[in-house]
């Protein structure tokens, strides 16, 4: 396929948290607000005068300093973020808008709050409590948390306009990003996809880590470019797979899977677009903050929600994605020591195969893919097992 015009530029933006567009936005006087979780609504961090940056630790090495503070038996992702902060990689942040969701990232953010790590005199860290259920009381509680710990603090500390008019403008900008990402991602549904999983992973990530108003022109051009992009004349993949699981901000992990002959056509993981790029709907007469709070609780597929109906709903959601994107199988990956996704991965591995007949490859990995040889062997074997299944089904049908 013809190379995407902005792909190299996008890849370069992912090399550092403090990338060129972040620097440009800060030079224009905007405040950089870090966050780590879907439950911190990025739309609230993109009000005029500020912008959200979902934190990553690209090109991480061994997190030795962070391990001293956080123990070696905690998720590598949280420790890598802590290591990057100790190295000075997050000194550009003006605030960290934290959520009490994932335990390890919560610990990382508590260290930011209690230790003098971020060398910025304006820096502060604010926590939001996130409900474990999706009841009416949960929505009310979440809305109050967002008002008190996000909007009120941004207005108090930085003078940010948090009026309903400003919220509606931020929602409109957010929805355009969602429409563009969804449109670009829809080409993965084709019988012959005209975008690779790696390319889409890169595009989705830059939409999370760059100021929206600066990345939007590039997303618009990419969406227009995709309309005329043709697939490879000779198929370069053997099977299609959906990729699900815990935090995944490493496009090279997706590239590794695709190098084994599996085209990644759906991204149901933290930092992915399914869910994550649904437009926020504000009903007539509804307060924008109410719509935002309800949207993020209703659309989330996070395994921290334990009610049986929600757990079953997540399995069906995964199965529906596999069908909609015409995937031949599912790869479920959890990070080592990730409590929520370790349970979810185990259940997914059993239920998706038993109840929906979907081949599943279940792996546990580190944030840093140092065991790429072992992973490659697993993925190659999974691709071959799907091909054998197709051959056997063909014989039975014949």
C-alpha positions in Angstrom: 0.0 0.0 0.0 1.1 3.6 -0.6 2.7 5.1 2.5 0.5 7.3 4.6 1.7 10.9 4.2 2.0 11.8 7.9 2.9 8.4 9.3 6.6 9.2 9.9 5.5 12.5 11.6 3.1 10.6 13.8 5.7 8.0 14.7 8.1 10.8 15.7 5.4 12.4 17.9 5.3 9.1 19.9 9.0 9.0 20.7 8.6 11.4 23.7 5.8 12.5 25.9 6.9 16.1 25.5 6.6 15.9 21.7 6.8 18.8 19.2 3.0 19.5 19.3 3.0 19.5 23.1 5.9 22.0 23.0 4.1 24.2 20.5 0.9 24.2 22.6 2.7 25.1 25.7 4.6 27.9 23.9 1.3 29.3 22.9 0.4 29.6 26.6 -1.7 26.4 27.0 -1.5 24.2 30.1 -0.4 20.6 29.8 -2.6 18.2 31.8 -1.5 14.6 32.2 -3.8 11.6 32.7 -3.6 7.8 32.5 -7.1 6.4 32.3 -10.2 6.5 30.2 -12.2 7.6 33.3 -10.5 11.0 33.2 -12.6 12.4 30.4 -10.1 13.8 27.9 -12.8 16.2 26.6 -12.6 18.1 30.0 -8.9 18.5 29.6 -9.2 20.1 26.2 -11.0 23.2 27.2 -9.7 26.5 25.8 -6.4 27.3 27.5 -5.3 23.7 28.3 -4.9 20.3 26.7 -4.7 16.6 27.8 -1.8 14.3 27.4 -2.4 10.6 28.1 0.9 9.5 29.7 3.2 6.9 28.2 6.8 5.9 28.7 8.1 5.2 25.2 11.5 3.5 24.8 11.6 2.5 28.4 14.4 0.5 29.9 14.4 -1.3 33.2 12.6 0.8 35.8 15.1 0.3 38.6 14.5 3.6 40.5 10.7 3.2 40.3 10.9 -0.4 41.6 12.6 0.9 44.7 9.5 3.0 45.4 6.8 0.7 44.1 8.1 -2.9 44.4 9.0 -5.3 41.7 5.6 -7.1 42.0 3.6 -4.3 40.5 2.6 -3.7 36.9 5.5 -2.7 34.7 3.4 0.0 33.1 3.0 2.0 36.3 6.6 1.5 37.3 7.7 2.7 33.8 5.6 5.9 34.2 7.2 6.5 37.6 10.7 5.9 36.1 10.0 8.4 33.4 8.8 10.9 35.9 12.0 10.4 38.0 14.1 10.9 34.8 12.4 14.3 34.3 10.4 13.2 31.3 7.1 14.7 32.6 8.5 18.0 33.8 6.4 19.7 31.1 3.2 18.9 32.9 1.3 21.6 34.7 -1.0 19.2 36.4 -1.8 15.5 36.7 -5.5 14.8 36.6 -5.6 11.5 38.4 -8.3 8.8 38.8 -8.6 6.2 41.5 -9.0 3.3 39.1 -6.0 1.1 38.4 -4.2 0.5 41.6 -0.6 0.8 40.3 -1.2 4.0 38.3 -3.0 5.3 41.3 0.2 4.7 43.3 2.3 6.4 40.6 0.1 9.4 40.8 0.2 9.5 44.6 4.0 9.7 44.3 3.6 12.7 42.0 1.3 14.3 44.5 3.5 13.6 47.6 7.0 13.8 46.2 8.8 16.8 44.6 9.2 14.9 41.3 7.8 17.3 38.7 10.0 20.3 38.4 7.3 22.8 37.6 6.2 25.3 40.3 2.6 25.4 39.0 2.3 21.6 39.1 -0.5 19.9 41.2 -2.1 16.5 41.2 -5.9 16.1 41.7 -7.7 12.8 42.2 -11.2 11.8 41.1 -13.1 8.9 42.6 -14.7 6.6 40.0 -17.7 4.4 40.8 -17.6 0.6 40.5 -21.2 0.4 39.2 -23.3 2.1 36.6 -26.4 3.1 38.6 -28.1 6.5 38.8 -26.3 7.2 42.0 -23.0 6.4 40.3 -23.6 9.0 37.5 -24.5 11.6 40.1 -21.4 10.9 42.1 -19.1 10.8 39.1 -20.5 14.2 37.8 -19.9 15.8 41.2 -16.3 14.4 41.3 -15.6 15.8 37.8 -17.0 19.2 38.9 -15.1 19.4 42.1 -11.8 17.8 41.1 -11.4 18.8 37.5 -13.5 21.8 36.4 -13.3 23.7 39.7 -9.6 23.1 40.1 -8.8 24.2 36.5 -10.7 27.4 37.0 -9.2 28.0 40.4 -5.6 27.2 39.5 -5.3 28.4 35.8 -8.4 30.6 35.2 -9.8 28.1 32.6 -13.3 28.9 31.3 -15.5 26.0 32.5 -18.8 27.3 31.4 -21.4 25.3 29.5 -20.5 27.1 26.3 -16.8 26.2 26.8 -17.8 22.6 27.5 -19.9 22.4 24.3 -17.0 23.7 22.2 -14.7 21.1 23.7 -17.3 18.4 23.0 -17.6 19.5 19.4 -13.8 19.3 18.9 -13.7 15.9 20.7 -16.5 14.6 18.5 -14.7 15.6 15.3 -11.6 13.6 16.5 -13.9 10.7 17.2 -15.5 10.8 13.8 -12.2 11.0 12.0 -10.6 8.1 14.0 -13.8 6.0 13.5 -13.8 6.7 9.8 -10.1 5.8 9.4 -10.6 2.7 11.5 -13.6 1.5 9.4 -11.3 0.6 6.6 -10.1 -2.3 8.8 -13.6 -3.9 8.2 -12.9 -4.4 4.5 -12.3 -7.9 3.1 -8.9 -6.5 2.1 -8.2 -3.8 4.8 -6.5 -0.7 3.4 -4.8 0.2 6.7 -2.6 -2.0 8.9 -3.2 -2.5 12.6 0.2 -0.8 13.3 -0.7 2.3 11.3 -4.1 2.6 13.0 -2.5 2.1 16.4 -0.1 5.0 15.7 -2.9 7.2 14.6 -5.1 6.5 17.6 -2.2 7.1 20.0 -1.3 10.5 18.5 -4.9 11.5 19.0 -4.5 10.8 22.7 -1.1 12.4 23.4 -1.2 15.5 21.3 -3.3 18.7 21.7 -6.5 18.2 19.7 -6.5 21.5 17.9 -3.0 20.8 16.6 -3.4 17.2 15.6 -6.8 17.7 13.9 -5.5 19.0 10.6 -3.3 15.9 10.2 -6.2 13.6 11.0 -8.4 15.3 8.5 -5.8 14.9 5.8 -5.2 11.2 6.7 -9.0 10.5 6.6 -9.2 12.1 3.1 -6.1 10.1 2.0 -7.7 6.9 3.1 -10.6 7.3 0.7 -8.4 6.6 -2.3 -5.9 4.1 -0.8 -5.7 0.8 -2.5 -4.9 -2.5 -0.8 -1.7 -4.5 -1.6 -2.0 -6.4 -4.9 -0.7 -9.5 -3.1 -2.1 -10.3 0.3 0.5 -9.7 3.0 -1.5 -11.4 5.9 -2.8 -14.9 6.5 -5.5 -14.3 9.1 -7.2 -11.4 10.8 -7.3 -11.0 14.5 -8.8 -8.6 17.1 -6.5 -7.5 19.9 -7.9 -7.0 23.4 -6.6 -6.5 26.9 -4.9 -4.2 29.3 -2.9 -1.0 28.7 -1.2 -1.1 25.3 0.5 2.0 24.0 3.3 0.2 22.1 2.6 0.1 18.3 5.6 -2.2 17.9 3.7 -4.9 19.8 1.0 -4.6 17.1 3.7 -4.7 14.4 5.1 -7.9 16.0 1.8 -9.6 15.8 1.4 -8.5 12.1 4.9 -9.7 11.3 3.6 -13.2 12.2 1.0 -13.1 9.5 -2.0 -11.8 11.5 -3.5 -8.5 10.4 -4.8 -6.7 13.6 -8.2 -5.3 12.6 -9.7 -4.2 16.0 -8.2 -2.6 19.1 -10.2 -3.5 22.3 -7.6 -2.5 24.8 -6.8 0.4 27.1 -5.6 3.3 24.8 -7.6 1.7 22.0 -10.6 3.1 20.0 -13.1 0.3 20.9 -14.4 1.8 23.1 -12.9 5.2 23.3 -13.9 7.0 20.1 -17.6 7.2 20.4 -19.1 10.7 20.0 -20.6 12.4 23.1 -24.3 13.1 22.7 -25.8 16.0 24.6 -29.6 15.8 24.7 -31.8 18.9 24.4 -31.9 20.6 27.8 -29.1 18.4 29.2 -26.1 19.9 31.0 -22.9 19.2 29.1 -21.1 17.9 32.2 -24.0 15.5 32.9 -23.7 14.1 29.3 -19.9 13.7 29.7 -20.2 11.9 33.0 -22.8 9.5 31.7 -21.0 8.9 28.4 -17.7 7.8 30.0 -19.4 5.5 32.5 -21.9 4.0 30.0 -19.3 3.4 27.2 -16.5 2.0 29.4 -15.8 -1.7 29.1 -13.3 -1.7 31.9 -13.0 -5.0 33.9 -13.2 -3.1 37.2 -17.0 -3.3 36.8 -17.9 -6.6 38.5 -21.7 -7.1 38.2 -22.5 -10.3 36.3 -24.6 -8.5 33.6 -21.7 -6.1 32.8 -19.2 -9.0 32.8 -21.3 -11.0 30.4 -21.9 -7.8 28.3 -18.1 -7.4 27.9 -17.8 -10.9 26.4 -20.6 -10.2 24.0 -19.1 -6.9 23.1 -15.8 -8.7 22.2 -17.6 -11.3 20.2 -19.6 -8.6 18.3 -16.3 -6.8 17.5 -14.8 -10.0 16.1 -17.8 -10.5 13.8 -18.1 -6.9 12.8 -14.4 -6.6 11.8 -14.4 -10.1 10.2 -11.6 -11.3 12.5 -10.6 -15.0 12.5 -9.5 -15.0 16.1 -8.8 -13.0 19.2 -5.6 -12.2 21.0 -6.1 -11.2 24.7 -3.0 -9.7 26.4 -2.6 -8.6 30.0 0.4 -7.0 31.6 2.1 -8.9 34.3 0.7 -8.1 37.8 -2.3 -6.4 36.3 -5.0 -7.5 38.7 -8.1 -6.5 36.7 -7.0 -7.8 33.3 -5.5 -11.0 34.6 -8.9 -12.1 35.7 -10.6 -10.7 32.6 -8.1 -12.4 30.3 -8.6 -15.8 32.0 -12.4 -15.5 31.7 -12.2 -14.2 28.1 -10.0 -17.1 27.1 -12.6 -19.6 28.3 -15.9 -17.9 27.5 -15.1 -16.6 24.0 -14.1 -20.0 22.8 -16.8 -22.0 24.6 -19.8 -19.7 24.0 -18.9 -18.0 20.8 -16.6 -20.4 19.0 -13.8 -17.8 18.6 -10.2 -19.0 18.7 -8.3 -17.2 21.5 -4.6 -16.7 22.1 -4.0 -15.7 25.7 -0.7 -14.1 26.8 0.8 -12.3 29.7 3.4 -9.7 28.8 5.6 -6.9 30.2 5.2 -3.3 29.3 8.6 -3.6 27.6 8.5 -6.4 25.1 11.9 -7.9 25.9 10.6 -11.5 25.2 9.7 -10.8 21.6 11.1 -14.1 20.5 8.8 -16.1 22.7 5.8 -13.9 21.8 6.6 -14.4 18.1 6.5 -18.2 18.6 3.1 -17.9 20.3 1.6 -15.7 17.6 3.0 -17.9 14.8 1.5 -21.0 16.4 -1.8 -19.2 16.8 -1.9 -18.2 13.1 -1.2 -21.7 12.1 -3.9 -23.1 14.4 -6.5 -20.8 12.8 -5.4 -21.9 9.3 -5.7 -25.5 10.3 -9.1 -24.8 11.6 -10.2 -23.2 8.3 -8.8 -26.3 6.4 -10.8 -28.6 8.7 -14.0 -26.6 8.3 -13.6 -26.6 4.6 -13.3 -30.4 4.6 -16.4 -30.8 6.8 -18.4 -28.4 4.6 -17.2 -30.3 1.5 
